[in-house]
Amino acid sequence: MKVVIVGGGAGGISTASNIRKMDKDVEITVLTRDVNVAYSPCAIPYVLAGKIESFDDIIMRSPEDYKDKNIDVIIEAEVTELDSDKKEISYIKDGSVEKMSYDKLVLATGGNPFVPPMDGVDLDGVFSIRNIDDGIKVQNWAKNAKSALVTGAGLIGIEIAHALVQLGLDVTLTEMLPQVVPRSFDKDMADILKSYLELEGINIVLGQPITTLNGNGKVESACFADGTCIDADMVILATGVRPELDLAKMAGCDVGRWAIIVNDKMETSVPDIYAVGDCVESKDLILGSNTISHLGTTAVRQSKAVARSVLGRKSKFNPVLNAMVSKIGNLEFGAVGFTTSFAQQNNIKPYVEKVEALTRARYYPNAKPMDIKIICDSEGVIIGCQIIAEERVAERIDTMTLAITEGLTCFDLSNVEFAYAPPVSMVTDPLILAVEEVSKKFR
């Protein structure tokens, strides 16, 4: 059997590796338009900030490494045609058009950065960050820059803005919505994060879209909708990605509101074509409807399911909650499930409580404040959690991810046993304090 995978990102390259782990004989070819494979795009801001020494350090494998596993990785190859009836693709490599047949095809085409419709986006010094090459360009440009504007205050925007501050630039972070991380946080929690970002030296402008970038050949300033302008000799467009769907549409795959529609085996509507990663829609665990999940963790989980499906083995990809975590300076922040506002938008009456606790026993040195927000539905079932602290956030987000996945109520979780030692937690874990407070609303 011959498996062809289009895309060498987390979804594509992990699919190839997982197939090989389960079957030593399948012929596997990965085609990618990038130069690098098996690297972590999430690490790019931390290379820029100097936390990681070099972009080379975030590349885990080379195409030659995959040859040792009998996986053929063809870099700098652009797939241009897909004939699902003939089971054949065409791609351009070194200026020549090549054809390749397949028995099973996996689309891991990812997404392309969304470029807002504004004047000046084609000026020099305006960047989107999709891969290592983009990161290198930003790194080089920043060496001669004094001021930077980052538009889009999601995770990537915040991480890039903080990295540029570490490089000594005067940085402004903008967001057209009235808060940072609007998809993951409610405004009260976002305001805590905003205050910290400002202390770290980031200027923040909310509720104002950038409408124009100005400059003579290269960017010099950016203007808002109200006509005010700020100096910026480099601009980062952190405005999200749009799934790459050209090949899927060419093959006749069903496409939903955002991306390719797949079942829980990662099969598309076209026989012997599968899809994985940023180019597919996932099922939301709470609503049961389709959503998007542009997270590396999602792509890696999907790659395991699609590998089993391709080989004809029992397979199922579970619905998503979009659990996230990040760290800026000394501050960690994370979230999973619904925000209060998103619950209300979906006709769910939220029961909410926010508590302030400590990361360690209060008498133990260096205990850090921890803000936790728990969201339940009208039956007391936990549907969301948001946490901000200087330590121990990720493991608690993971705990809440499991709690939501298992359908626990706030009463259920309040009776769960948690480990305790003064250097690592309070005797009553902050999560327990939070769900106990929510539980009071149901008495």
C-alpha positions as CSV (number, residue, x, y, z in Angstrom):
1,M,0.0,0.0,0.0
2,K,1.2,3.5,-0.9
3,V,0.3,6.4,1.5
4,V,0.9,9.9,0.4
5,I,0.7,12.8,2.9
6,V,0.4,16.4,1.8
7,G,1.9,18.6,4.5
8,G,4.9,18.3,6.8
9,G,3.6,20.0,9.9
10,A,2.6,18.5,13.2
11,G,-0.3,16.6,11.7
12,G,1.4,15.4,8.6
13,I,4.8,14.3,9.9
14,S,3.2,12.7,13.0
15,T,0.8,10.7,10.8
16,A,3.8,9.4,8.8
17,S,5.6,8.4,12.0
18,N,2.6,6.8,13.6
19,I,1.9,4.7,10.4
20,R,5.5,3.5,10.4
21,K,5.3,2.5,14.1
22,M,2.4,0.2,13.3
23,D,3.5,-1.1,9.9
24,K,7.0,-1.6,8.7
25,D,6.1,-2.3,5.0
26,V,3.7,0.5,4.0
27,E,5.3,2.9,1.4
28,I,5.0,6.4,2.9
29,T,5.7,9.7,1.1
30,V,5.4,13.2,2.7
31,L,5.3,16.2,0.5
32,T,5.8,19.7,2.0
33,R,6.5,23.1,0.6
34,D,8.6,24.0,3.6
35,V,12.3,23.4,4.0
36,N,12.1,22.2,7.5
37,V,10.0,19.4,9.0
38,A,9.4,18.1,12.5
39,Y,9.8,21.4,14.3
40,S,7.6,23.3,16.8
41,P,6.0,26.5,15.5
42,C,4.9,27.2,19.1
43,A,8.5,27.6,20.0
44,I,9.2,30.5,17.5
45,P,8.4,33.3,20.0
46,Y,10.7,31.8,22.6
47,V,13.6,31.7,20.1
48,L,12.9,35.4,19.3
49,A,12.9,36.2,23.0
50,G,16.2,34.4,23.5
51,K,14.8,31.8,25.8
52,I,15.8,29.2,23.2
53,E,19.2,29.8,21.7
54,S,18.6,29.0,18.0
55,F,15.9,28.1,15.5
56,D,18.0,25.0,14.9
57,D,17.2,23.9,18.4
58,I,13.5,23.5,17.7
59,I,14.0,21.2,14.7
60,M,13.7,17.7,16.0
61,R,14.2,15.7,12.8
62,S,15.6,16.3,9.3
63,P,14.3,14.7,6.0
64,E,17.4,12.4,6.2
65,D,16.3,11.2,9.6
66,Y,13.0,10.0,8.1
67,K,14.8,8.2,5.3
68,D,16.3,6.0,8.1
69,K,12.7,5.1,9.0
70,N,11.9,4.4,5.3
71,I,9.8,7.5,5.1
72,D,10.4,9.6,2.0
73,V,10.1,13.3,2.8
74,I,10.1,15.6,-0.3
75,I,10.7,19.2,0.8
76,E,10.0,22.4,-1.2
77,A,7.3,20.6,-3.2
78,E,4.1,22.4,-4.0
79,V,1.1,20.1,-4.7
80,T,-1.0,21.7,-7.4
81,E,-3.4,19.1,-8.7
82,L,-5.4,16.3,-7.1
83,D,-7.5,13.8,-9.2
84,S,-9.4,11.6,-6.7
85,D,-10.8,9.4,-9.5
86,K,-7.3,8.5,-10.8
87,K,-5.9,8.6,-7.3
88,E,-3.1,10.9,-8.5
89,I,-1.5,14.1,-7.5
90,S,0.7,16.6,-9.3
91,Y,3.4,18.7,-7.7
92,I,6.1,21.2,-8.6
93,K,9.6,20.4,-7.5
94,D,12.7,22.3,-8.6
95,G,10.6,23.9,-11.4
96,S,9.4,20.6,-12.8
97,V,5.9,19.1,-12.6
98,E,5.9,15.6,-11.2
99,K,3.0,13.1,-10.8
100,M,2.5,10.6,-8.0
101,S,-0.2,7.9,-7.5
102,Y,-1.6,6.9,-4.1
103,D,-3.7,4.2,-2.5
104,K,-4.4,6.4,0.6
105,L,-4.1,10.1,0.7
106,V,-3.8,12.3,3.9
107,L,-4.4,16.0,3.6
108,A,-2.4,17.8,6.3
109,T,-2.3,21.2,4.4
110,G,-2.7,23.3,7.5
111,G,-3.6,26.9,7.3
112,N,-2.3,30.2,5.8
113,P,-2.0,33.4,7.9
114,F,-5.0,35.6,7.5
115,V,-4.0,39.0,6.1
116,P,-6.5,41.7,7.1
117,P,-7.9,43.8,4.2
118,M,-5.9,47.0,4.9
119,D,-3.7,49.3,2.9
120,G,0.1,48.9,3.3
121,V,0.3,45.1,4.1
122,D,2.7,44.7,1.2
123,L,5.3,47.1,2.7
124,D,8.6,45.8,3.7
125,G,8.7,45.2,7.5
126,V,5.2,43.7,7.6
127,F,5.3,40.0,8.6
128,S,3.1,37.0,9.3
129,I,4.6,34.1,11.2
130,R,3.8,30.6,9.8
131,N,7.2,28.8,9.9
132,I,10.8,29.1,10.9
133,D,11.7,31.1,7.8
134,D,9.2,33.7,8.9
135,G,10.7,33.7,12.4
136,I,14.2,34.2,10.9
137,K,13.0,37.2,8.9
138,V,11.4,38.8,11.9
139,Q,14.6,38.2,14.0
140,N,16.8,39.8,11.3
141,W,14.5,42.8,10.8
142,A,14.2,43.4,14.5
143,K,17.9,44.0,14.8
144,N,17.5,47.4,13.1
145,A,14.1,48.3,14.4
146,K,13.1,50.5,17.3
147,S,9.3,50.2,17.4
148,A,7.0,47.3,16.6
149,L,3.3,46.8,16.3
150,V,1.7,43.4,16.8
151,T,-2.0,43.2,15.8
152,G,-4.0,40.4,17.2
153,A,-4.0,39.7,21.0
154,G,-4.4,35.9,20.9
155,L,-1.7,33.6,22.2
156,I,0.7,34.1,19.3
157,G,0.3,37.8,19.3
158,I,1.0,38.1,23.0
159,E,4.0,35.8,22.9
160,I,5.5,37.6,19.9
161,A,4.9,41.0,21.5
162,H,6.6,39.9,24.7
163,A,9.5,38.5,22.7
164,L,10.0,41.8,20.8
165,V,10.1,43.7,24.2
166,Q,12.9,41.3,25.3
167,L,14.8,42.5,22.2
168,G,14.5,46.1,23.4
169,L,11.8,47.3,21.0
170,D,9.0,49.7,21.9
171,V,6.0,47.4,21.3
172,T,2.3,48.1,20.9
173,L,-0.1,45.2,20.9
174,T,-3.6,45.9,19.4
175,E,-6.8,43.9,19.4
176,M,-10.1,44.9,17.6
177,L,-12.1,43.3,20.4
178,P,-12.2,44.9,23.9
179,Q,-9.9,42.3,25.6
180,V,-6.9,40.1,25.1
181,V,-7.2,36.4,24.4
182,P,-10.9,36.8,23.7
183,R,-11.5,33.2,22.7
184,S,-10.2,31.7,25.9
185,F,-10.7,34.2,28.7
186,D,-13.6,36.2,30.1
187,K,-12.8,39.9,30.4
188,D,-12.2,39.9,34.2
189,M,-9.5,37.3,33.8
190,A,-8.2,39.0,30.6
191,D,-7.8,42.2,32.5
192,I,-5.4,40.5,35.0
193,L,-3.3,39.3,32.1
194,K,-3.4,42.7,30.4
195,S,-2.1,44.4,33.6
196,Y,0.8,42.0,33.7
197,L,1.6,42.5,30.0
198,E,1.7,46.3,30.6
199,L,4.0,45.8,33.5
200,E,6.3,43.8,31.2
201,G,6.5,46.9,28.9
202,I,3.9,46.2,26.3
203,N,1.6,49.1,25.2
204,I,-1.9,47.7,24.7
205,V,-4.7,49.2,22.5
206,L,-8.1,47.4,22.7
207,G,-11.3,47.8,20.8
208,Q,-9.6,49.5,17.8
209,P,-8.8,47.8,14.5
210,I,-5.7,48.8,12.5
211,T,-7.0,50.2,9.1
212,T,-3.8,51.5,7.4
213,L,-0.1,50.8,7.4
214,N,2.0,53.7,6.1
215,G,5.5,54.1,4.7
216,N,7.7,54.7,1.7
217,G,8.7,51.2,0.6
218,K,8.9,50.0,4.2
219,V,6.4,50.4,7.0
220,E,6.8,53.5,9.2
221,S,3.5,53.9,11.0
222,A,0.0,52.3,11.6
223,C,-3.3,54.1,11.8
224,F,-6.5,53.1,13.7
225,A,-10.1,53.4,12.7
226,D,-10.4,56.7,14.7
227,G,-7.6,58.3,12.7
228,T,-4.9,58.1,15.4
229,C,-1.5,56.8,14.3
230,I,1.5,55.3,16.0
231,D,5.1,54.9,14.8
232,A,6.0,51.3,13.9
233,D,9.0,50.3,11.8
234,M,7.9,46.7,11.9
235,V,4.5,45.1,12.0
236,I,3.5,41.5,12.9
237,L,0.1,40.3,11.7
238,A,-1.0,37.8,14.4
239,T,-4.6,37.8,13.1
240,G,-5.1,34.0,12.9
241,V,-5.0,31.5,10.1
242,R,-7.4,30.3,7.5
243,P,-7.4,26.6,6.6
244,E,-5.8,25.7,3.2
245,L,-8.7,24.0,1.4
246,D,-7.8,24.2,-2.3
247,L,-6.8,20.5,-2.7
248,A,-9.7,19.3,-0.6
249,K,-12.2,21.2,-2.8
250,M,-10.3,19.9,-5.9
251,A,-10.8,16.3,-4.7
252,G,-14.5,16.9,-4.0
253,C,-14.3,16.7,-0.2
254,D,-17.2,18.1,1.8
255,V,-16.2,21.4,3.4
256,G,-18.1,22.9,6.3
257,R,-18.3,26.4,7.7
258,W,-14.5,26.6,8.3
259,A,-12.7,23.6,7.1
260,I,-12.8,20.0,5.8
261,I,-15.5,17.8,7.3
262,V,-14.2,14.5,8.7
263,N,-15.7,11.8,10.8
264,D,-14.2,10.5,14.0
265,K,-11.9,8.2,12.0
266,M,-10.6,11.3,10.2
267,E,-12.1,10.2,6.9
268,T,-13.3,12.8,4.4
269,S,-16.4,12.4,2.2
270,V,-14.1,11.0,-0.6
271,P,-13.0,7.4,-0.3
272,D,-9.4,6.8,0.7
273,I,-8.8,10.5,1.4
274,Y,-8.2,11.5,5.0
275,A,-7.5,14.9,6.6
276,V,-5.8,16.1,9.8
277,G,-4.7,19.3,11.6
278,D,-5.6,22.9,11.0
279,C,-7.4,22.1,7.8
280,V,-10.2,20.0,9.4
281,E,-13.2,20.7,11.6
282,S,-13.4,18.9,15.0
283,K,-16.3,18.1,17.1
284,D,-16.9,20.2,20.2
285,L,-17.2,18.1,23.3
286,I,-19.8,20.2,25.1
287,L,-22.1,21.3,22.2
288,G,-21.6,18.3,19.9
289,S,-21.3,20.6,16.9
290,N,-18.3,21.3,14.7
291,T,-15.6,23.7,15.6
292,I,-12.0,24.5,14.8
293,S,-9.0,23.6,16.9
294,H,-5.8,25.1,15.7
295,L,-3.6,23.5,18.3
296,G,-0.5,21.4,17.9
297,T,-1.8,19.0,20.6
298,T,-5.0,18.5,18.5
299,A,-3.1,17.7,15.3
300,V,-0.8,15.2,17.1
301,R,-3.9,13.4,18.6
302,Q,-5.6,13.4,15.2
303,S,-2.4,11.9,13.6
304,K,-2.7,8.8,15.8
305,A,-6.3,8.3,14.8
306,V,-5.8,8.8,11.1
307,A,-2.7,6.5,11.1
308,R,-4.9,3.7,12.5
309,S,-7.7,4.5,10.0
310,V,-5.3,4.4,7.1
311,L,-4.2,0.9,8.1
312,G,-7.7,-0.3,8.6
313,R,-7.5,-0.6,12.4
314,K,-10.0,0.5,15.0
315,S,-9.8,4.2,15.4
316,K,-11.6,7.1,17.0
317,F,-10.7,10.8,17.5
318,N,-12.5,12.2,20.5
319,P,-14.1,15.7,20.6
320,V,-12.1,18.7,21.6
321,L,-12.2,21.3,24.4
322,N,-9.3,23.5,23.1
323,A,-7.3,23.4,26.3
324,M,-4.5,26.0,26.2
325,V,-1.6,27.2,28.3
326,S,1.1,29.8,27.9
327,K,3.8,31.6,29.8
328,I,4.9,35.2,29.5
329,G,7.8,36.3,31.7
330,N,7.0,34.7,35.1
331,L,3.3,34.5,34.5
332,E,1.5,31.3,33.4
333,F,-2.1,31.4,32.1
334,G,-4.4,28.7,30.7
335,A,-8.0,27.9,30.0
336,V,-10.2,25.0,28.8
337,G,-13.8,24.7,27.7
338,F,-16.3,27.6,27.5
339,T,-16.0,31.2,28.6
340,T,-19.0,32.8,30.3
341,S,-19.8,34.8,27.2
342,F,-19.5,31.8,24.9
343,A,-21.8,29.8,27.1
344,Q,-24.4,32.6,26.9
345,Q,-24.1,32.8,23.2
346,N,-25.0,29.2,23.0
347,N,-28.0,29.5,25.3
348,I,-26.3,27.9,28.3
349,K,-27.0,29.7,31.6
350,P,-23.6,29.8,33.3
351,Y,-23.0,29.5,37.0
352,V,-19.7,31.2,37.7
353,E,-17.3,31.8,40.5
354,K,-13.8,33.3,40.6
355,V,-11.5,32.7,43.6
356,E,-8.1,33.9,44.7
357,A,-5.9,31.3,46.3
358,L,-2.2,30.4,46.6
359,T,0.0,28.0,44.8
360,R,1.6,26.6,48.0
361,A,0.7,26.5,51.7
362,R,0.5,30.1,52.8
363,Y,3.3,29.7,55.4
364,Y,5.7,28.2,52.8
365,P,8.2,30.6,51.2
366,N,7.4,32.1,47.8
367,A,3.7,31.1,47.6
368,K,2.3,32.8,44.6
369,P,-1.3,34.2,44.0
370,M,-3.5,32.1,41.8
371,D,-6.7,33.3,40.2
372,I,-9.2,30.6,39.2
373,K,-12.5,30.9,37.4
374,I,-14.9,28.0,37.2
375,I,-17.9,27.9,34.9
376,C,-20.8,25.3,35.3
377,D,-24.1,24.9,33.5
378,S,-27.5,24.9,35.2
379,E,-27.0,21.3,36.3
380,G,-23.7,22.0,38.0
381,V,-21.7,20.3,35.2
382,I,-18.3,21.9,34.8
383,I,-18.0,23.4,31.3
384,G,-15.0,25.8,31.6
385,C,-12.0,26.9,33.7
386,Q,-9.5,29.8,33.5
387,I,-6.4,30.1,35.6
388,I,-3.6,32.7,36.0
389,A,-0.6,32.2,38.3
390,E,3.2,32.3,38.3
391,E,3.4,28.5,38.7
392,R,1.5,25.2,38.5
393,V,-1.1,26.3,35.9
394,A,-0.7,23.6,33.2
395,E,-1.3,20.6,35.5
396,R,-4.5,22.1,36.8
397,I,-5.8,22.9,33.4
398,D,-5.1,19.3,32.5
399,T,-7.1,18.2,35.6
400,M,-10.0,20.4,34.5
401,T,-9.8,19.0,31.0
402,L,-10.3,15.5,32.4
403,A,-13.1,16.7,34.7
404,I,-15.0,18.3,31.8
405,T,-14.3,15.3,29.5
406,E,-15.8,13.0,32.2
407,G,-18.8,15.2,32.7
408,L,-18.1,15.9,36.4
409,T,-20.2,18.3,38.3
410,C,-18.8,20.9,40.7
411,F,-20.1,18.6,43.5
412,D,-18.2,15.6,42.1
413,L,-14.9,17.4,41.8
414,S,-15.2,18.9,45.3
415,N,-15.0,15.3,46.7
416,V,-12.1,14.2,44.6
417,E,-8.9,13.3,46.4
418,F,-5.9,15.6,45.6
419,A,-2.3,15.2,46.6
420,Y,-0.8,17.7,49.0
421,A,2.6,18.9,50.3
422,P,3.3,22.5,51.5
423,P,5.9,23.3,48.7
424,V,3.4,22.5,45.9
425,S,-0.1,23.2,47.1
426,M,-2.5,24.3,49.7
427,V,-4.0,21.5,51.9
428,T,-7.3,22.2,50.0
429,D,-6.3,22.6,46.4
430,P,-7.3,25.9,44.7
431,L,-9.5,24.0,42.3
432,I,-11.5,22.5,45.2
433,L,-11.9,26.0,46.7
434,A,-13.3,27.2,43.4
435,V,-15.8,24.4,42.7
436,E,-16.9,24.6,46.3
437,E,-17.8,28.3,45.8
438,V,-19.7,27.5,42.6
439,S,-21.6,24.7,44.5
440,K,-23.0,27.2,46.9
441,K,-25.0,28.7,44.1
442,F,-27.0,25.4,43.7
443,R,-28.0,25.2,47.3
